[in-house]
Amino acid sequence: MSENRKPGLHCELTQLALAAGLTLVSANVLAQSAPATNTLSTVTVTGETSAMKTDTAPSGKFTAPLVDTPKTVQVITEEVLQQTGATSLQDALKATPGITFGNGEGGNPTGDQAFIRGMDAQASTFVDGMRDIAAGTREVFNLEAIEVIKGADSAYAGRGGAGGSINLSTKKAKNENFLKADVGLGTDSYKRATLDLNRKLSDTVGLRLNAMAHDADVPGRNGPENKRWGIAPTVTFGMGTPTEITLGWQHLQTDDVPDGGIPYRWSNTQAANLPGGSTVRPEYGNSRKNWYGLDNRDFQKEKSDLFTASVEHKFSDTNKLRNTLRYSKSTQDYVWTQPDDSKGNVDKGFVWRRGNFRDSETTTLQNVTEFTGQAQTGSVGHSFAVGLELAKEKADIRSGAIQDNATSNCTAVTPWCADLNNPNSGANWQYAWVKGRTTTNKIDTVALYGFDTLKLNEQWLLNGGLRVDHYKVSTAAPQYTHPITGNTTAALDQSRTDTLFNYQLGVVYKPARNGSIYVNLASASRPGGSSLGNGNEDLGITTDALADLQPEKTRSIELGTKWDVLNNHLGLTAAIFRNEVTNVRITENGITYMGGNKVVNGIELGFTGSVLPGLDVFGGYTYMDSKQKDAGQTCSGTPLVCTSSTSNGQPFQNTPKHSFSLWTSYKPMSKLTLGLGVYAQSSVNASYIRSTVDGGIVTKGASGYARYDAMASYQFTPNMALQLNLYNLTDKVYYTGVRSPHYANIGAGRSAVATLKIAY
């Protein structure tokens, strides 16, 4: 950070510290009047439970056990991460159905672009309850669990969260001594090592250190490589005392050769010549190994640091106050080849190598003060959480496309034009280009929230929550004259302020102690500029007209049931849901306004825990019926002829009707564990084109698939085990990201990894 920014940071830290101190004083007064008795029913677990099942979610905003929480929440435990051999967030999230991933383009960065219930959740990713807005690829080496909340949840997560949010729960120091180390070798030059060390420095001080190094090619592809390392120390003072102080740092650094994916068979112009009802699929030539990148151009470097300080004070066994302060800094620098179908070359046997670049720095300063507790008012029991969130987020970004349209019509192999069947990654690409001007995006947020689960009697619970966000966003860039083309771009300076009100309301009926039936209403708000330029910013505020537009609003309704069965060893969930955005931004005859509508109706089933002694399961099934409505129209000619948007009446991008995931493990003997994973989904769409043949809709997208993984682990001694993971057993060709209308990300091929696990 430059010297001239230090005073600003000091001022911000001072403001946050003062606000945190005031909240501490207020909460202390409140805690003194709150009784210490727990009047809410708890989940009692008898016998040995599955490590795949958890009865509580990591987030402090949940004020009841999961079985009594009127919302679909799935927690991917560390045991599931270990058994499946997941190494990245995208690997890990395949364990829960209904989540898909998008891909990047010139202005839309690469990284973890998760879609939940058809809605973009890239900007709704959190680490220990605090927003992690930076674009990039996340690791799992420092995670204890991943909490996936489904349905509109701005009451929990703040802005965004139209389809849900993702919370990553990191590892903390414990009051014990242990050492765990994993060393893995596999096909495709796979090498990975992790360390998890915990030490009691005294009766009240604990230290935990997690570290990771990873280096591997992408199975089934020629060229792409993933290389990264990370370290995450954390120390806790006052363990076992009323006041605990935890200091932590997480550093992750990547140096990848990115995989730009596979082009579609025909460009949009060519696809328009197909009859309505046709589907355009990706085309990878004569081998899925074909990579269309350039060795001397393509790279992807990312670096992130999260510094966290947390103070937790327990006033009683049930009432506590926690204050968390975090500073983060993330950088992303890349150039990668997009195999662009837009120039009409693929059907001629060529792929045009458009370059995409990004150079960004994202910093955040956040403080969350939260008081949680239990109280009794007459015959009604309360379990509550109230909090204050303060955040300052900033991103400096330069991004765009590297392209020479004079070379886009491919007739022979050149550095710009690759052979579809035999691409030459070693072509000597030389082209003068510059990164252009820097755009600065800022978001300041002050939020107050409160949640309460009221136990009216043994059968009825009422769960309510309200959150108010004061949200200010700005985007600015100086006037810029391109040094090569001479083109001048006008200065940009826009801002907007909103007050966002969001709610959560659920009614729970308990026909038995171990089960619940619930109905839930919730809302979400998505204001302009909410991704800070770190995602697909479809709600940009780059003009006065766009900055004047109100936030998009989403409402969700869910009817569901949850049961802990088989002596609380197996958790079962089922829900019927509807998510509706009633004021989607649409463009009609060049004018953008809030008039669209998007809706998704669905069913979700989930299961986690032990079916029989030694037989564990984790996964679920999701059905989604999505539709875009009132998507606008274009009018032209005399007399005037109007044509509705191609997306009108069509399913959402990246939203399969059917998706299913299952991970099951079985212990035929005490030392041997066998695992099998099945991950399947139906087809997904990327974009729509109107046919010039019959006026129907031609779809670009990818076919559905089923992928199978397997695992075997043998415990040789109490301290040593060997685990073998087999991925994509049938070597299925499938696609993992289809947001762009020009290309799709292809899934990894068959591979194997053997991991030696040591624990003391």
N, C-alpha and C positions, 0 to 999 in steps of 0.2 A: 504494500500500500504506500502511495507516495506521501511525502512529508506534509503537503498542503491539505491532506485529508485527515490527518491525525486530530486536529482540534475538533472537527465535526464529529468524529467517532467518540471523542472524550465527552462532548456535550450530550450525545445520544445516550451513552452509557450512564451518565449522571442522571438524565431524565428518567431512564428506565429504573435505575436504582431507587430514586425517590418514590416513584409510583409503586415499586415493589414494597418499599418500607411502609407506605401508607396502607397498603392492602394487608400486610402482616399485622399491623396494629388493629385494623378493623376485624380481621378474622380472629385475633386473640380474644377480643371482647365477645364475639359471637360464640367462640368455643367455650368460654367460661359459663355461658348460660345453657349450653346443649348437654343433655343427659348422656351418660356413657353406656346406656343399655342398648342392646341390639334387638330391635323388635321385628326385624324382617326375617323371614324364613331363610335358612341356609341349606346348601347342598351338602349332605353327609355322604362320604364315599367309604364303603367298606370293602375290605379285600384289596387285592392288587389291581390297580387300574392301568389301562393302556396309556403309554406315554404319548400316543397320538391324540388323546382326548384331554381337553381342558375345560374346567367349569367356569372360569372367569376369563374375560378379555383383558389384555394388557392396559387398555386405555382407562384413565381415571374418570372419564366422563360417563362410563357405564355404572349405574348406581344399583344394579341388581345382578345376580348370577345370570349367565347366558341363557339358561332355560327360562328365565323370567324376563328377559330383555325382548321387548316387542319389535324386533328387527332382525333381518337376516345378517348374521355375523359368523364368518368362518375363520377359525384361527389355525394357521399352518404351523405346527409345532416344530421344535428343533429335531425331534425324532424323525418326522417326515422328511425334513431337509436332509438329514444324515442318510436315511435309507435310500431315498431317491437319487442321492448324489448330486443335488442341485448346487450350482456354483454361482448363479446370477439370479437376480430378481425375476427375470422372465422365465428361467428354468423353474423357479419355485412356484410361480403363480399358475403353472399348468395343472397343479394339484387341485385347483378349485374351478368348477365349470362357470361358463358365462363371461369369462375374461378373454379378450383378444388383444392383439397388438397392432399398432399402425406402423408407418415408416416415414422417413424424412424426405425433404426435398430441398429446394434452394433456400427458402426462408423458414421452413419448418425443420428444426434440428433433429438429428438422429438421437437415439437414446430410448429409455423405457417409456413407451407411449401406450399405456394400458387403456382399454375401453372396458367399462363396467356397465352392464345392461344397456349397451349401445351408446354410452356417453363417454366422451374423452375424459380420462382421469389423470392425465399426465401431470397437471398442476395440483392434483389432490393426493399427492404422496407425502407422507409424514415420517419423521424419525422421532420416536418417543413422544408422539403427540405434537411435534412442531413441524411446520411445513418445510419440505425440502424441494424448493422450486426449481433448482438448477437442472438443466438438461444433462443427460448422461446415462451411463450404464451402471447399475448398482450391484453390489456384491452381497453375499450372505454370510461371510466368514465371521462377522461380528453380531449375528442375529440369534436371538432366542426364540422369536416367533414372528409371524407376519399376520396381521389382523386385517381382514378384508370386510369392510362394511358395505352393504349393498342397499340401494335405494337412496333417494334424495337425502342428503345429510349435512346441509350447511349449518344446522343447529349444532352439530358436533365439530365440523371441519371448517366452518367459515365459508368464504366465497368458493364457488365451484361446487364440486360434489354432487352434480346433477344425477349421476348414476351410482355414486358411491365413492369411497376413498380407501386408501391403503396406508396402514400404519406399520412401520418397521420397529420392532422392539429389540433394542440392543442389549448386549451382555453387560452385567454389572458385577462388581466384586461381591463375593459371598464369604460367609463366616466359616470357611473350611480350607483345607489345603488339597489341591489336586493339580495334575498335569495331564493334558490330552494332546497328542500329536498325531497327525495324519500325513502320510506320504503316499501319493498316487502316481502311477505310471499307466499309460494306455496307448491305444492306437492314435494315429494322426499327431504324433509327437507330443502327446499329452503329458504334462508334468505339473504337479500341484503339491504344495506342502502347507499345512496349517498348524498353528500352535495355540493352545488355550491353557494358560497358566494362571492359577489362583493361589495366593498366599496370604495367610494371616500374619501381618507384621506385629500385631499385638492383639489383646483381647477385643479391642474396639476398632482396629484399623485393618482394612483388607485391600489387597492390590490384585488386579486382574489384568492380564496382558493377552490380547489376541493378535495374531499376525498371520499373513498369508502371502504366498507367491504362486503365480499361475502363469503357465505358458503352454499354448496348444494351438494347433491348426484347427480349422473348421472341417469336421468330417464330411467327406463327399465333395469338397470344393478345392480347387487349385488356386492358391494365392492368399486368401484371407487368413489372418492370424490374430489370436487374442493373447495379449501379454499384460499382466498387471501385478501389482503388489500393494499390500495394505498393512497398517498397524493400528491398534486401538487399545491404548492403556487406559485404565480407569482406577481410581483410588477412592475409597470410602472411609471417612473418619466418623467415629461415634457409632459403629455398628452395634446393635443391641441396646442402644441408649435412646432416650426420647428424641434426641437431635442427631440427625445424620447429614453429613456434608459429602457430596460426591463430585469429583472433578474428573472429566474425561476428554479424550482427544481421539478423533478418528481421522486417519489419513488414507486416501485411496488414490492410486496413480495408475493410469493405463497408457499403453503404447501399442495400439492395434493397427493392423492392416484391415480396413473395413471391407465388408462384403456388400457391394452395391445391388445385389439381387439379379433378377431376371426380367427382361423387357416383355411387354405384351406383344402378341402376334401382329396386331394391326394398330395403327395410330387412330386417334379419334376420327379424323377425316375419313380414313379408309373404313373404319367400323360403321360409319354412318351409311355406307353403301350396302350393309347387310340388312336383311329383313328384321323387323321387330321380333323380339323374343330370342334373338341370338345372344350367345355369351362368348366374349373374347377372353381367352386364357393366356397365361404366360407362355413364352417359348424360349427354351434354353439350347436350341440346336441339337446336336447328336449326342451330347453328354451333359449330365447335371454338374460335372466338374468344371464346366466352362465358367470362368470368371472374367468379366469384361473390364476390370480395373487396369491401372498402369502402375508398374513397379516404381517408376521414378516420380510419380505424382501423388499416389494415394497414401494417406496416413491419418491416424486419429489419436490425438493425445488429450487426455483428461486428467485433471488433478482436483481433488476436493479435500477440504479440511473442515471438521466440525469440532469446535471447542465448547464444552458444556460444563456449567457449574450449577449444581442443584443442592438446595437445602430443604430438608424435610424435618418437621417437628411434630411429634405426637403429643397432643394434649391429653389423650386417653387412649384406651385400646381401640376406639372406633373413630375418634376425631383427630384429623391431622391437617397440617398446612404444608404445602410444598411450593417452593419458588425455584424456577429454572431459568437460567440465562444462557443464551447460546449465540455465538458468533460463528458464521460459516463463510467460506470463500471457495468458489468453484470456478475452474477455467476449462474451456473446451476449445480445441484448435484442430481443425481437420480440413482435408480435401479428399473427397471420394468421388468415384465415377458412378454417375447415374446412367444405367443403360436405357437411353431415352428412345421410346417408340414414337415420339411425336412427329418425327421427320419422315416417317413412312419408309424406313429402310429394312425393317426386320423381314418383311415378306420377300425381299430381294437377297436375303442372306447376310445382311450387315447389321451392326449395332453401332449407333452414334454415341460416342463417349462424351457426354456432357459432364462437366465437373461442378460439384457443389462445395462451397467453402463456408467455414464459420470460424470466427475468432471472438470469443466472448469471455467476460468475467462477471460473475454473479456473486454479490455479497448480501448477507442478511444479518440483522441484529434483532433478536427476539427475546421477549421475557414473558413467561407465563406464571401467574400466581394462582394457586388453586387450593381451596379449602373443601375437604370432603369429610362427611360425618354422618351420624345417625341421631335422631331425636324422636320424641314422643309428644304429640299434641292430643290430649284426651285419649280416645281409643284408636287414633290413627298413628301408625308408625311411619317414619320418614328416613330415607337414605338419600343423601343429597350431595351435590357437587356445585360449587360456585367458583367462578374464576374471572380473571382479568388477563387479557392478552394484548401485548404491545409488539408491533413489528415494523421494521424498516427494511425494505427489500430494494435492491438496485441491480440492474444489469446493463453493462456496456457491451454492445453487440455490433459486429460487422459480419454480414452474411450475404450470400447470393449465389449466382450461377457463373461458371466459367464456360463460355461458349463462343464459338466462331461460326456464325450462321453461313458464312461463305463455304464452309466445308461440310455442311450438314447433309447434303445430298450425296450419299455414299455410292460410289461406283467401283471402288477398288480399296484394298486394305491400306490404311494410312494410320498415323498416330491417333487421329480423331475417329477413324472408322475401323472397328474390329470385325473380323470374320465371325459370323454367328456360330459356326461349328468349331472353329479352331482359333480362338482369340489369342493374340500375341501380347502378353502383358509386359514384355520387355521393349516395346516400341519407344523410340526416343521422342517423347512429347516435349515440344518447346513452344511456348506461347507467352507473350507479354501480357500480364494482367495485374491489376491492383485490387486491394481489398475494399477500397472506397471509404465512405464516411462512417463514423460511429454513431449509432443510435443509443440514447440513454433512456432507459425505462425505470421508473421509480413507483413504488407502492408503499404508502404509510397506512397502517391499520391500528385502530384501537377497538377492542371488542370486550363486551361483558356477556357472560353466559351463566345460566343456572339450570340444573337438572334435579328432579326429585322423583323418587319412586315412593308412592304412598301405599302402604298396606292398610286397606280398609277393613279387611277381615282375612280369614284363612283362605278364602277362595278368590278374592278380588284385589287386584293391584292397579294403580293408575300411575303411568309414567309420563311425565311432562318435562319439556325443556324449551328454553327460549334463549336466543342469541341475538345481540345487536352489534353490528360492525359499522364503525365509521371508516369509510374506505376512500382513500385519495390516490389517484393514479395520474401519472404524467409521462409523456414521451416527447423527446426533443432530439434534434439533430441539426447541425449547422448547414448553411448553404455549401454546396460542394460542386466543384468543377472537375470532371474526370480528366486526369492528365493525359490519357491516350486518345479518347474520343472527343474531348472538348465539351461534352454535354454538361449542362449545369442543372443541378437539382436544388429546388428551393428549400429554404430552411423549414424545419418542422418544430412546432412547439404547441402541444395540446395537453389539456388536463381535464379532469373530471372528479367530482366528489359525490359520493352516495352514502346514504345510511341504509344498511341492509338489515331487515328484520326476518328472522327465520325461526321456525318452530318444529317441535317434535312432540307428538301426542299419541300415547298408546294405552289401550285398556287390555288388561291381562286377566283371564279367568283360569283358575287352577282347579280342574276336576280331581286332581290328585297331587300329592306333594312333589312327585317327580315329573309332572307334566304341566303344560300350559297351552291355552288357546288365546290368540291375541288379534287385535286389529290395530293398525298403526297409520297415522297421517303424518307426513313430514314435508318440508319444503327445502328448496335450494335457490340460491341467487348466483348468477354468473354475470358480473359487470364487465364493462369494456376493459381491455388490457389486462385481464386477470392472470394470464400466463406469464407476464413480465417479459414477453418475447422469447420465452423458453419452451414454447409449444406451437401448435398450429393456431395462430392468433386470428380466429375467424370473427372475433369481436374487437377489431382494431379501433383506435381512436385517432387515426391519422389525418382526419379532416374535421372541420367544424360540425358538419352534418352528422358524422359518425360519433363524435364526442357528445353530441346532444342526445343520443339514444339511451333509453333506460336499460337497466340490466335485464337479462333473460331470467324468467322465473320457472321453476320446476316444482311440481307437486307430485308426491307419490302416495299411494295407498296400498297397504299390504295386509292380507288376512292369512294368518299362519298358525302353526302349532309346533311345539317342541316337547320332546320326551327324553328323559334319561331312563333307559330300560336296562334289563339284565343286571340288576343290582347296581345301577348307575355306571356300568362299564361301557355302555353304548349310547351315544347321543344321536337322536333322529330329529330332523327338521323338515317341514314342508310349508310352502307359502305360495299364495297366488298374489301377483303384484301388478300394479299399473303405474308407470311413470309418464308424466305428460308435461311437455314444455309448451306453454300457451302463447308466448310472444317471441317466437324465433325471429332472428334477423333474416330478412329476405331482400333481394334486389329485384326491382321491377322497372324495366325501361330506364335503367341507370340510376334509379333512386332507391336507396336502402332505407327500410323502415321496419318496425316491429309488428309483423302481421302473420308470421308463419306459425305452424303447429306441428309438433312431433310427439308421437305416442308409442310406447312399447308396453304390451301386455304379456305376462308370462307366468310360468310356474317354476319353482325351484325346490329341489329335494336335496337333502344333505345327510351324511352319515359319518360318524367318527367314533372310534373306540374298538372294543373287543366284542366279536360275535360269539366266539367260543374260546376256551382257554388256549392261548397260543396263537389265535387267529385274529388279527387286527385289520380294520378297513378304514379308509379315509377317502372322501370324494363326494360326488353328487351328480345331479342332472339338472340342466336348465333348458327350458323352452321359452323362446322369445319371438313374439309376433310384432314387428316394428313397422311403422309407416310414417312417412313425411307428408304433411298436409299443407295446403295453402302456401306452396313454395314459390309463388310469384309467377309472372308471365312476361313475355317479350312481345311487343306490338310493333308492326312496321307496315309500310306500303299504303297505297291508296286504291280502293278503300282500305281502312285499317284492318289488319289481320293479326290476331293475338294468339300466341302459342304458350301453353303453360310450361313451367320449368320441367326439365327432364327428370328431376328427382321427385316431382309431385306424385304422391301415391306409391312411391317405391320404398323398400326397406332401407334402414340406416346402413351406412358404411360399416364394415367390419362387425356385423351383428348376425351371427348364425342362428337359424331357428332352433337347432338342436346342438347341445354340447354336453359331453359326459366325461367325467374323470373318475378313476378308481385306482387307488394304491392299496394293495393288500399284502400283508406279511404273515408268514406262518412259521412256527417253531416246531418241527417234527421231533426235535430233541433239544435238550437244554443248551447245547453249544452251537446249533445250526439254525440259521434263520434264512428263509426263502422269501423273495418278494416278486410281485408282478404288478406292472402298471399298464393301464389302458387309458388313452387320451384320444377322444374323438369329437369331431364337430361336423356339421353340415356346411354347405358352400357359403362363401361370404362375397359381398360385392364391394367394389372400389369406386366405381363411377358409372354414370349413365350417359348415353348418346342417343339422340333422336334419329331414327332411320329416315333416309331420304327415299327409300324404296316404298314403304307403306306407312310412314309416320309413327310406327311403333318404337319401343325402347330397346336399344341394344345395351347389354350390361358388360362391363369389364369386372372380372373377379376371379376367384380361385375355387376349385372344387373342394368338396369335403374330404375328410380323411380319417383314418384310425391308425394310431401309432401305439406300439407295444414296447415296454421296457421290462427288464428283469434284473433281479439282484440275488446274490447268495453271500452269506456272511458266516464265518466259522470262528468261534471263540477258542483259540488254542490254549490260552491260559487266562487267569483273571485279569491280566494286564495287557494281553495282546490278541488282536483279531485281524483277520484278513477278509476284506469285502470286495466282491466282483460285481460291477454294474455293467449291464449290456443295454445300450440305447438303440431305439428304432430297429428292433429285431428283424423286421421284414425289409429294411432299407427303403421304406416308403418315401416317394417323392411328394412333398406337401409344402404348403406356404404358410409362413408365420406372420406376415404383415402385408396388407393390400390397400393401404390408404391412398397412396399416390395413384393417379390415373395412368402412369407411364411404366411402372415396374412393380414387381412383387418380391418380397424377401423369401428366399427358399429355406426350408428347414434342413437341419443337419442330417447327414446320412448315418448309416450304421456305424457304431463304435463300441469300444470296450475299455473299461478302466478298472485296474486293480489297486486297492488302497490298503496299506498297512496301518492299523490303528493301535496306538499305544496309550494306555491310561494308567496313572498311578495316583 
